[in-house]
Each structure stands twice: as C-alpha cells, then as structure tokens.
Amino acid sequence: DSVPAIYRSHAQVRNSLVADGCVIDGIVENCVLSRGVHVAANAKLKNCVIMQDSYIEEFVELENVILDKAVTIRSHGRLIGQKQYPIVIGKNVTL
C-alpha cells in the first residue's frame, strides 16, 4: 500500500487512471499511471501507459508512449509515437 496520489497546483488530469503514490504536477490526458510515477510541472502526457516508479521531468512531452518500470525522461525530452505504433521504452532506462 502507498499513500494516495498527490495532485500539485499545476496538475491537470483528464480521463486517466492514476494509482497510489503518484505525484502529478503536469498535464495528463488519456493515460494510465502505475504506482509511484512522478510527473513534474510543465510536462505533458497524452495517450501513455507509464509503469511504476518512472519519473517524468519538467518540460517533457510524451504522446502515444509506453514506459516500463523505473524509466526517467529528462527535462525537455520529447517522444511522439503513432497511435497504431506507440513508442515502447524498456525498464531502467534514462533518456
């Protein structure tokens, strides 16, 4: 068990499933976030599946992306996949 998800002042979440332990301060739309995911301020996620303990830093833009466990996307990163062929990143990767 984890603490409930925390929605910070800049958080905007629409049509998403957010698990316990998440900290959200960015924009999340049509996503599934597993336990312990951190979304920093000014990050934008759309149509993504983010597995546990992943960290999305500031000014990151992700669309149609699947991240495995413990993935870190550094600030100003941008990954845009196609709806039919999303970008898939394996576990323990830092981009």
Biopython code that builds the backbone (N, CA, C, O; Angstrom):
import numpy as np
from Bio.PDB.StructureBuilder import StructureBuilder

atoms = [
    (1, "ASP", "N", (0.825, -1.187, 0.000)),
    (1, "ASP", "CA", (0.000, 0.000, 0.000)),
    (1, "ASP", "C", (0.873, 1.256, 0.000)),
    (1, "ASP", "O", (1.930, 1.299, 0.631)),
    (2, "SER", "N", (0.418, 2.248, -0.705)),
    (2, "SER", "CA", (1.110, 3.534, -0.785)),
    (2, "SER", "C", (0.166, 4.648, -0.357)),
    (2, "SER", "O", (-1.035, 4.434, -0.190)),
    (3, "VAL", "N", (0.723, 5.828, -0.184)),
    (3, "VAL", "CA", (-0.119, 6.991, 0.105)),
    (3, "VAL", "C", (-0.947, 7.321, -1.130)),
    (3, "VAL", "O", (-0.583, 6.911, -2.232)),
    (4, "PRO", "N", (-2.045, 8.047, -0.979)),
    (4, "PRO", "CA", (-2.847, 8.415, -2.151)),
    (4, "PRO", "C", (-2.051, 9.295, -3.125)),
    (4, "PRO", "O", (-1.032, 9.883, -2.763)),
    (5, "ALA", "N", (-2.532, 9.366, -4.343)),
    (5, "ALA", "CA", (-1.893, 10.216, -5.348)),
    (5, "ALA", "C", (-1.970, 11.676, -4.906)),
    (5, "ALA", "O", (-2.943, 12.105, -4.286)),
    (6, "ILE", "N", (-0.921, 12.425, -5.238)),
    (6, "ILE", "CA", (-0.857, 13.845, -4.896)),
    (6, "ILE", "C", (-0.964, 14.652, -6.186)),
    (6, "ILE", "O", (-0.211, 14.435, -7.135)),
    (7, "TYR", "N", (-1.909, 15.582, -6.202)),
    (7, "TYR", "CA", (-2.093, 16.458, -7.343)),
    (7, "TYR", "C", (-1.635, 17.854, -6.937)),
    (7, "TYR", "O", (-2.280, 18.498, -6.110)),
    (8, "ARG", "N", (-0.543, 18.322, -7.499)),
    (8, "ARG", "CA", (0.016, 19.628, -7.135)),
    (8, "ARG", "C", (-0.732, 20.751, -7.839)),
    (8, "ARG", "O", (-1.696, 20.498, -8.561)),
    (9, "SER", "N", (-0.302, 21.975, -7.636)),
    (9, "SER", "CA", (-1.042, 23.153, -8.097)),
    (9, "SER", "C", (-1.183, 23.253, -9.623)),
    (9, "SER", "O", (-2.175, 23.804, -10.102)),
    (10, "HIS", "N", (-0.228, 22.740, -10.391)),
    (10, "HIS", "CA", (-0.296, 22.837, -11.851)),
    (10, "HIS", "C", (-0.898, 21.592, -12.509)),
    (10, "HIS", "O", (-0.962, 21.511, -13.736)),
    (11, "ALA", "N", (-1.332, 20.635, -11.711)),
    (11, "ALA", "CA", (-1.844, 19.366, -12.253)),
    (11, "ALA", "C", (-3.162, 19.561, -12.997)),
    (11, "ALA", "O", (-4.071, 20.248, -12.530)),
    (12, "GLN", "N", (-3.233, 18.931, -14.175)),
    (12, "GLN", "CA", (-4.461, 18.866, -14.957)),
    (12, "GLN", "C", (-4.582, 17.432, -15.448)),
    (12, "GLN", "O", (-3.805, 16.997, -16.297)),
    (13, "VAL", "N", (-5.546, 16.700, -14.921)),
    (13, "VAL", "CA", (-5.695, 15.280, -15.250)),
    (13, "VAL", "C", (-7.080, 15.067, -15.839)),
    (13, "VAL", "O", (-8.087, 15.443, -15.239)),
    (14, "ARG", "N", (-7.119, 14.455, -17.026)),
    (14, "ARG", "CA", (-8.374, 14.178, -17.712)),
    (14, "ARG", "C", (-8.406, 12.741, -18.197)),
    (14, "ARG", "O", (-7.449, 12.261, -18.804)),
    (15, "ASN", "N", (-9.508, 12.058, -17.929)),
    (15, "ASN", "CA", (-9.766, 10.732, -18.485)),
    (15, "ASN", "C", (-8.583, 9.778, -18.287)),
    (15, "ASN", "O", (-8.167, 9.104, -19.230)),
    (16, "SER", "N", (-8.046, 9.718, -17.075)),
    (16, "SER", "CA", (-6.854, 8.907, -16.796)),
    (16, "SER", "C", (-7.049, 8.063, -15.551)),
    (16, "SER", "O", (-7.857, 8.385, -14.680)),
    (17, "LEU", "N", (-6.294, 6.980, -15.484)),
    (17, "LEU", "CA", (-6.280, 6.103, -14.314)),
    (17, "LEU", "C", (-4.963, 6.330, -13.594)),
    (17, "LEU", "O", (-3.896, 6.088, -14.157)),
    (18, "VAL", "N", (-5.031, 6.796, -12.348)),
    (18, "VAL", "CA", (-3.839, 7.157, -11.588)),
    (18, "VAL", "C", (-3.790, 6.301, -10.328)),
    (18, "VAL", "O", (-4.733, 6.304, -9.537)),
    (19, "ALA", "N", (-2.693, 5.569, -10.137)),
    (19, "ALA", "CA", (-2.538, 4.674, -8.987)),
    (19, "ALA", "C", (-2.032, 5.428, -7.759)),
    (19, "ALA", "O", (-1.668, 6.601, -7.831)),
    (20, "ASP", "N", (-2.021, 4.724, -6.638)),
    (20, "ASP", "CA", (-1.499, 5.290, -5.387)),
    (20, "ASP", "C", (-0.030, 5.657, -5.528)),
    (20, "ASP", "O", (0.698, 5.047, -6.311)),
    (21, "GLY", "N", (0.396, 6.645, -4.774)),
    (21, "GLY", "CA", (1.805, 7.013, -4.722)),
    (21, "GLY", "C", (2.283, 7.907, -5.839)),
    (21, "GLY", "O", (3.458, 8.274, -5.865)),
    (22, "CYS", "N", (1.410, 8.272, -6.770)),
    (22, "CYS", "CA", (1.811, 9.165, -7.866)),
    (22, "CYS", "C", (1.853, 10.609, -7.382)),
    (22, "CYS", "O", (1.087, 11.007, -6.505)),
    (23, "VAL", "N", (2.761, 11.383, -7.968)),
    (23, "VAL", "CA", (2.839, 12.823, -7.708)),
    (23, "VAL", "C", (2.738, 13.504, -9.067)),
    (23, "VAL", "O", (3.609, 13.340, -9.922)),
    (24, "ILE", "N", (1.667, 14.269, -9.257)),
    (24, "ILE", "CA", (1.409, 14.868, -10.564)),
    (24, "ILE", "C", (1.384, 16.382, -10.440)),
    (24, "ILE", "O", (0.675, 16.941, -9.603)),
    (25, "ASP", "N", (2.174, 17.036, -11.288)),
    (25, "ASP", "CA", (2.194, 18.491, -11.331)),
    (25, "ASP", "C", (2.144, 18.982, -12.778)),
    (25, "ASP", "O", (2.375, 20.164, -13.036)),
    (26, "GLY", "N", (1.848, 18.098, -13.713)),
    (26, "GLY", "CA", (1.791, 18.444, -15.128)),
    (26, "GLY", "C", (0.428, 18.120, -15.712)),
    (26, "GLY", "O", (-0.553, 17.978, -14.982)),
    (27, "ILE", "N", (0.373, 18.004, -17.029)),
    (27, "ILE", "CA", (-0.864, 17.713, -17.751)),
    (27, "ILE", "C", (-0.862, 16.241, -18.157)),
    (27, "ILE", "O", (0.071, 15.765, -18.805)),
    (28, "VAL", "N", (-1.920, 15.528, -17.767)),
    (28, "VAL", "CA", (-2.040, 14.099, -18.067)),
    (28, "VAL", "C", (-3.418, 13.873, -18.689)),
    (28, "VAL", "O", (-4.441, 14.196, -18.086)),
    (29, "GLU", "N", (-3.432, 13.315, -19.902)),
    (29, "GLU", "CA", (-4.697, 13.099, -20.603)),
    (29, "GLU", "C", (-4.718, 11.712, -21.245)),
    (29, "GLU", "O", (-3.787, 11.341, -21.959)),
    (30, "ASN", "N", (-5.774, 10.953, -20.989)),
    (30, "ASN", "CA", (-5.969, 9.610, -21.548)),
    (30, "ASN", "C", (-4.796, 8.678, -21.236)),
    (30, "ASN", "O", (-4.304, 7.989, -22.128)),
    (31, "CYS", "N", (-4.346, 8.651, -19.981)),
    (31, "CYS", "CA", (-3.167, 7.870, -19.597)),
    (31, "CYS", "C", (-3.481, 6.896, -18.471)),
    (31, "CYS", "O", (-4.482, 7.026, -17.767)),
    (32, "VAL", "N", (-2.596, 5.919, -18.324)),
    (32, "VAL", "CA", (-2.620, 5.002, -17.185)),
    (32, "VAL", "C", (-1.282, 5.151, -16.488)),
    (32, "VAL", "O", (-0.237, 4.901, -17.089)),
    (33, "LEU", "N", (-1.304, 5.562, -15.204)),
    (33, "LEU", "CA", (-0.088, 5.747, -14.422)),
    (33, "LEU", "C", (-0.067, 4.740, -13.285)),
    (33, "LEU", "O", (-0.996, 4.693, -12.479)),
    (34, "SER", "N", (0.985, 3.934, -13.214)),
    (34, "SER", "CA", (1.131, 2.943, -12.144)),
    (34, "SER", "C", (1.686, 3.600, -10.888)),
    (34, "SER", "O", (1.936, 4.805, -10.863)),
    (35, "ARG", "N", (1.876, 2.789, -9.839)),
    (35, "ARG", "CA", (2.333, 3.290, -8.547)),
    (35, "ARG", "C", (3.654, 4.043, -8.630)),
    (35, "ARG", "O", (4.574, 3.630, -9.336)),
    (36, "GLY", "N", (3.736, 5.157, -7.897)),
    (36, "GLY", "CA", (4.993, 5.869, -7.724)),
    (36, "GLY", "C", (5.485, 6.666, -8.913)),
    (36, "GLY", "O", (6.664, 7.013, -8.968)),
    (37, "VAL", "N", (4.621, 6.966, -9.863)),
    (37, "VAL", "CA", (5.029, 7.764, -11.026)),
    (37, "VAL", "C", (5.039, 9.243, -10.639)),
    (37, "VAL", "O", (4.118, 9.729, -9.982)),
    (38, "HIS", "N", (6.091, 9.952, -11.055)),
    (38, "HIS", "CA", (6.209, 11.391, -10.801)),
    (38, "HIS", "C", (6.146, 12.122, -12.132)),
    (38, "HIS", "O", (6.897, 11.811, -13.056)),
    (39, "VAL", "N", (5.247, 13.093, -12.225)),
    (39, "VAL", "CA", (5.120, 13.932, -13.410)),
    (39, "VAL", "C", (5.372, 15.369, -12.961)),
    (39, "VAL", "O", (4.567, 15.943, -12.227)),
    (40, "ALA", "N", (6.483, 15.947, -13.397)),
    (40, "ALA", "CA", (6.890, 17.282, -12.959)),
    (40, "ALA", "C", (6.055, 18.371, -13.638)),
    (40, "ALA", "O", (5.305, 18.108, -14.578)),
    (41, "ALA", "N", (6.204, 19.580, -13.144)),
    (41, "ALA", "CA", (5.473, 20.724, -13.693)),
    (41, "ALA", "C", (5.845, 20.939, -15.162)),
    (41, "ALA", "O", (6.978, 20.695, -15.575)),
    (42, "ASN", "N", (4.873, 21.398, -15.928)),
    (42, "ASN", "CA", (5.035, 21.700, -17.351)),
    (42, "ASN", "C", (5.302, 20.475, -18.216)),
    (42, "ASN", "O", (5.679, 20.625, -19.378)),
    (43, "ALA", "N", (5.122, 19.281, -17.693)),
    (43, "ALA", "CA", (5.208, 18.060, -18.503)),
    (43, "ALA", "C", (3.826, 17.778, -19.080)),
    (43, "ALA", "O", (2.814, 18.061, -18.440)),
    (44, "LYS", "N", (3.782, 17.216, -20.302)),
    (44, "LYS", "CA", (2.519, 16.907, -20.964)),
    (44, "LYS", "C", (2.532, 15.451, -21.410)),
    (44, "LYS", "O", (3.397, 15.039, -22.182)),
    (45, "LEU", "N", (1.572, 14.678, -20.922)),
    (45, "LEU", "CA", (1.438, 13.274, -21.295)),
    (45, "LEU", "C", (0.074, 13.070, -21.937)),
    (45, "LEU", "O", (-0.945, 13.510, -21.405)),
    (46, "LYS", "N", (0.063, 12.399, -23.083)),
    (46, "LYS", "CA", (-1.192, 12.121, -23.766)),
    (46, "LYS", "C", (-1.151, 10.708, -24.341)),
    (46, "LYS", "O", (-0.202, 10.340, -25.032)),
    (47, "ASN", "N", (-2.181, 9.922, -24.052)),
    (47, "ASN", "CA", (-2.307, 8.547, -24.554)),
    (47, "ASN", "C", (-1.094, 7.692, -24.182)),
    (47, "ASN", "O", (-0.523, 7.024, -25.044)),
    (48, "CYS", "N", (-0.699, 7.707, -22.917)),
    (48, "CYS", "CA", (0.500, 6.982, -22.470)),
    (48, "CYS", "C", (0.172, 5.957, -21.399)),
    (48, "CYS", "O", (-0.818, 6.081, -20.679)),
    (49, "VAL", "N", (1.022, 4.944, -21.310)),
    (49, "VAL", "CA", (0.993, 3.975, -20.213)),
    (49, "VAL", "C", (2.360, 4.064, -19.550)),
    (49, "VAL", "O", (3.379, 3.783, -20.181)),
    (50, "ILE", "N", (2.384, 4.454, -18.275)),
    (50, "ILE", "CA", (3.628, 4.652, -17.545)),
    (50, "ILE", "C", (3.647, 3.676, -16.372)),
    (50, "ILE", "O", (2.800, 3.753, -15.482)),
    (51, "MET", "N", (4.615, 2.758, -16.373)),
    (51, "MET", "CA", (4.712, 1.760, -15.307)),
    (51, "MET", "C", (5.381, 2.348, -14.066)),
    (51, "MET", "O", (5.887, 3.470, -14.093)),
    (52, "GLN", "N", (5.376, 1.584, -12.992)),
    (52, "GLN", "CA", (5.743, 2.090, -11.667)),
    (52, "GLN", "C", (7.147, 2.659, -11.555)),
    (52, "GLN", "O", (8.083, 2.243, -12.238)),
    (53, "ASP", "N", (7.245, 3.639, -10.652)),
    (53, "ASP", "CA", (8.492, 4.299, -10.279)),
    (53, "ASP", "C", (9.193, 5.008, -11.432)),
    (53, "ASP", "O", (10.414, 5.167, -11.410)),
    (54, "SER", "N", (8.444, 5.428, -12.423)),
    (54, "SER", "CA", (9.027, 6.213, -13.512)),
    (54, "SER", "C", (8.955, 7.689, -13.156)),
    (54, "SER", "O", (8.094, 8.110, -12.383)),
    (55, "TYR", "N", (9.867, 8.474, -13.727)),
    (55, "TYR", "CA", (9.958, 9.891, -13.398)),
    (55, "TYR", "C", (9.993, 10.706, -14.685)),
    (55, "TYR", "O", (10.867, 10.524, -15.532)),
    (56, "ILE", "N", (9.030, 11.602, -14.812)),
    (56, "ILE", "CA", (8.941, 12.478, -15.977)),
    (56, "ILE", "C", (9.312, 13.881, -15.499)),
    (56, "ILE", "O", (8.597, 14.470, -14.688)),
    (57, "GLU", "N", (10.427, 14.416, -15.998)),
    (57, "GLU", "CA", (10.906, 15.717, -15.540)),
    (57, "GLU", "C", (10.189, 16.864, -16.252)),
    (57, "GLU", "O", (9.310, 16.640, -17.085)),
    (58, "GLU", "N", (10.580, 18.096, -15.911)),
    (58, "GLU", "CA", (9.924, 19.290, -16.442)),
    (58, "GLU", "C", (10.080, 19.436, -17.955)),
    (58, "GLU", "O", (11.081, 19.029, -18.543)),
    (59, "PHE", "N", (9.055, 20.031, -18.561)),
    (59, "PHE", "CA", (9.025, 20.367, -19.988)),
    (59, "PHE", "C", (9.186, 19.149, -20.899)),
    (59, "PHE", "O", (9.717, 19.269, -22.003)),
    (60, "VAL", "N", (8.738, 17.995, -20.451)),
    (60, "VAL", "CA", (8.753, 16.772, -21.263)),
    (60, "VAL", "C", (7.403, 16.643, -21.953)),
    (60, "VAL", "O", (6.365, 16.943, -21.365)),
    (61, "GLU", "N", (7.423, 16.195, -23.202)),
    (61, "GLU", "CA", (6.190, 15.950, -23.938)),
    (61, "GLU", "C", (6.187, 14.496, -24.419)),
    (61, "GLU", "O", (7.061, 14.084, -25.182)),
    (62, "LEU", "N", (5.196, 13.729, -23.966)),
    (62, "LEU", "CA", (5.053, 12.330, -24.361)),
    (62, "LEU", "C", (3.672, 12.116, -24.964)),
    (62, "LEU", "O", (2.667, 12.538, -24.392)),
    (63, "GLU", "N", (3.625, 11.466, -26.111)),
    (63, "GLU", "CA", (2.347, 11.133, -26.730)),
    (63, "GLU", "C", (2.455, 9.754, -27.373)),
    (63, "GLU", "O", (3.393, 9.478, -28.122)),
    (64, "ASN", "N", (1.486, 8.895, -27.072)),
    (64, "ASN", "CA", (1.471, 7.517, -27.572)),
    (64, "ASN", "C", (2.771, 6.796, -27.202)),
    (64, "ASN", "O", (3.483, 6.293, -28.071)),
    (65, "VAL", "N", (3.065, 6.753, -25.910)),
    (65, "VAL", "CA", (4.304, 6.157, -25.397)),
    (65, "VAL", "C", (3.972, 5.168, -24.291)),
    (65, "VAL", "O", (3.073, 5.401, -23.483)),
    (66, "ILE", "N", (4.713, 4.053, -24.262)),
    (66, "ILE", "CA", (4.616, 3.075, -23.179)),
    (66, "ILE", "C", (5.986, 2.999, -22.520)),
    (66, "ILE", "O", (6.976, 2.672, -23.174)),
    (67, "LEU", "N", (6.044, 3.304, -21.204)),
    (67, "LEU", "CA", (7.292, 3.234, -20.451)),
    (67, "LEU", "C", (7.225, 2.095, -19.461)),
    (67, "LEU", "O", (6.251, 1.980, -18.716)),
    (68, "ASP", "N", (8.250, 1.244, -19.438)),
    (68, "ASP", "CA", (8.322, 0.170, -18.456)),
    (68, "ASP", "C", (8.761, 0.749, -17.112)),
    (68, "ASP", "O", (8.843, 1.969, -16.969)),
    (69, "LYS", "N", (9.041, -0.092, -16.138)),
    (69, "LYS", "CA", (9.372, 0.332, -14.774)),
    (69, "LYS", "C", (10.667, 1.139, -14.707)),
    (69, "LYS", "O", (11.615, 0.900, -15.455)),
    (70, "ALA", "N", (10.673, 2.104, -13.786)),
    (70, "ALA", "CA", (11.868, 2.873, -13.416)),
    (70, "ALA", "C", (12.537, 3.572, -14.600)),
    (70, "ALA", "O", (13.762, 3.567, -14.720)),
    (71, "VAL", "N", (11.735, 4.164, -15.460)),
    (71, "VAL", "CA", (12.262, 4.929, -16.592)),
    (71, "VAL", "C", (12.262, 6.409, -16.209)),
    (71, "VAL", "O", (11.304, 6.901, -15.613)),
    (72, "THR", "N", (13.335, 7.110, -16.553)),
    (72, "THR", "CA", (13.417, 8.550, -16.315)),
    (72, "THR", "C", (13.528, 9.259, -17.651)),
    (72, "THR", "O", (14.394, 8.941, -18.467)),
    (73, "ILE", "N", (12.648, 10.220, -17.867)),
    (73, "ILE", "CA", (12.722, 11.060, -19.060)),
    (73, "ILE", "C", (13.193, 12.428, -18.582)),
    (73, "ILE", "O", (12.480, 13.110, -17.846)),
    (74, "ARG", "N", (14.387, 12.828, -18.997)),
    (74, "ARG", "CA", (14.990, 14.085, -18.552)),
    (74, "ARG", "C", (14.258, 15.290, -19.133)),
    (74, "ARG", "O", (13.528, 15.170, -20.117)),
    (75, "SER", "N", (14.459, 16.439, -18.523)),
    (75, "SER", "CA", (13.739, 17.642, -18.926)),
    (75, "SER", "C", (13.987, 17.985, -20.398)),
    (75, "SER", "O", (15.059, 17.747, -20.954)),
    (76, "HIS", "N", (12.960, 18.546, -20.986)),
    (76, "HIS", "CA", (12.920, 18.968, -22.388)),
    (76, "HIS", "C", (12.944, 17.801, -23.363)),
    (76, "HIS", "O", (13.201, 18.000, -24.550)),
    (77, "GLY", "N", (12.681, 16.581, -22.885)),
    (77, "GLY", "CA", (12.592, 15.420, -23.778)),
    (77, "GLY", "C", (11.257, 15.421, -24.506)),
    (77, "GLY", "O", (10.260, 15.941, -24.004)),
    (78, "ARG", "N", (11.250, 14.831, -25.698)),
    (78, "ARG", "CA", (10.024, 14.786, -26.494)),
    (78, "ARG", "C", (9.957, 13.462, -27.238)),
    (78, "ARG", "O", (10.815, 13.172, -28.072)),
    (79, "LEU", "N", (8.935, 12.651, -26.938)),
    (79, "LEU", "CA", (8.705, 11.391, -27.628)),
    (79, "LEU", "C", (7.266, 11.384, -28.134)),
    (79, "LEU", "O", (6.324, 11.432, -27.343)),
    (80, "ILE", "N", (7.101, 11.323, -29.452)),
    (80, "ILE", "CA", (5.780, 11.315, -30.065)),
    (80, "ILE", "C", (5.674, 10.075, -30.945)),
    (80, "ILE", "O", (6.354, 9.971, -31.966)),
    (81, "GLY", "N", (4.816, 9.134, -30.545)),
    (81, "GLY", "CA", (4.603, 7.926, -31.325)),
    (81, "GLY", "C", (3.293, 8.022, -32.094)),
    (81, "GLY", "O", (2.528, 8.974, -31.938)),
    (82, "GLN", "N", (3.054, 7.018, -32.924)),
    (82, "GLN", "CA", (1.796, 6.951, -33.650)),
    (82, "GLN", "C", (0.810, 6.137, -32.832)),
    (82, "GLN", "O", (1.210, 5.284, -32.041)),
    (83, "LYS", "N", (-0.471, 6.395, -33.018)),
    (83, "LYS", "CA", (-1.480, 5.663, -32.259)),
    (83, "LYS", "C", (-1.390, 4.153, -32.503)),
    (83, "LYS", "O", (-1.529, 3.361, -31.571)),
    (84, "GLN", "N", (-1.160, 3.761, -33.752)),
    (84, "GLN", "CA", (-1.084, 2.341, -34.087)),
    (84, "GLN", "C", (0.242, 1.715, -33.666)),
    (84, "GLN", "O", (0.301, 0.510, -33.422)),
    (85, "TYR", "N", (1.307, 2.514, -33.577)),
    (85, "TYR", "CA", (2.641, 2.027, -33.229)),
    (85, "TYR", "C", (3.267, 2.926, -32.159)),
    (85, "TYR", "O", (4.108, 3.770, -32.467)),
    (86, "PRO", "N", (2.851, 2.738, -30.892)),
    (86, "PRO", "CA", (3.412, 3.599, -29.841)),
    (86, "PRO", "C", (4.896, 3.323, -29.627)),
    (86, "PRO", "O", (5.391, 2.242, -29.945)),
    (87, "ILE", "N", (5.586, 4.302, -29.092)),
    (87, "ILE", "CA", (6.996, 4.136, -28.726)),
    (87, "ILE", "C", (7.040, 3.355, -27.414)),
    (87, "ILE", "O", (6.326, 3.686, -26.468)),
    (88, "VAL", "N", (7.877, 2.321, -27.360)),
    (88, "VAL", "CA", (7.998, 1.495, -26.160)),
    (88, "VAL", "C", (9.422, 1.591, -25.647)),
    (88, "VAL", "O", (10.370, 1.343, -26.392)),
    (89, "ILE", "N", (9.583, 1.955, -24.362)),
    (89, "ILE", "CA", (10.887, 2.078, -23.714)),
    (89, "ILE", "C", (10.985, 1.024, -22.629)),
    (89, "ILE", "O", (10.093, 0.921, -21.786)),
    (90, "GLY", "N", (12.061, 0.234, -22.635)),
    (90, "GLY", "CA", (12.274, -0.825, -21.650)),
    (90, "GLY", "C", (12.607, -0.293, -20.268)),
    (90, "GLY", "O", (12.793, 0.910, -20.086)),
    (91, "LYS", "N", (12.684, -1.195, -19.294)),
    (91, "LYS", "CA", (12.870, -0.778, -17.900)),
    (91, "LYS", "C", (14.270, -0.286, -17.594)),
    (91, "LYS", "O", (15.240, -0.645, -18.262)),
    (92, "ASN", "N", (14.351, 0.557, -16.552)),
    (92, "ASN", "CA", (15.596, 1.124, -16.042)),
    (92, "ASN", "C", (16.374, 1.941, -17.077)),
    (92, "ASN", "O", (17.604, 1.898, -17.091)),
    (93, "VAL", "N", (15.695, 2.663, -17.919)),
    (93, "VAL", "CA", (16.331, 3.471, -18.956)),
    (93, "VAL", "C", (16.191, 4.951, -18.581)),
    (93, "VAL", "O", (15.170, 5.371, -18.038)),
    (94, "THR", "N", (17.229, 5.727, -18.878)),
    (94, "THR", "CA", (17.168, 7.171, -18.700)),
    (94, "THR", "C", (17.392, 7.816, -20.065)),
    (94, "THR", "O", (18.394, 7.557, -20.732)),
    (95, "LEU", "N", (16.453, 8.652, -20.465)),
    (95, "LEU", "CA", (16.543, 9.351, -21.754)),
    (95, "LEU", "C", (16.595, 10.837, -21.536)),
    (95, "LEU", "O", (16.672, 11.600, -22.498)),
]
sb = StructureBuilder()
sb.init_structure("model")
sb.init_model(0)
sb.init_chain("A")
sb.init_seg("    ")
for serial, (resi, resn, name, xyz) in enumerate(atoms, 1):
    if name == "N":
        sb.init_residue(resn, " ", resi, " ")
    sb.init_atom(name, np.array(xyz, "f"), 0.0, 1.0, " ", f" {name:<3s}", serial, name[0])
structure = sb.get_structure()
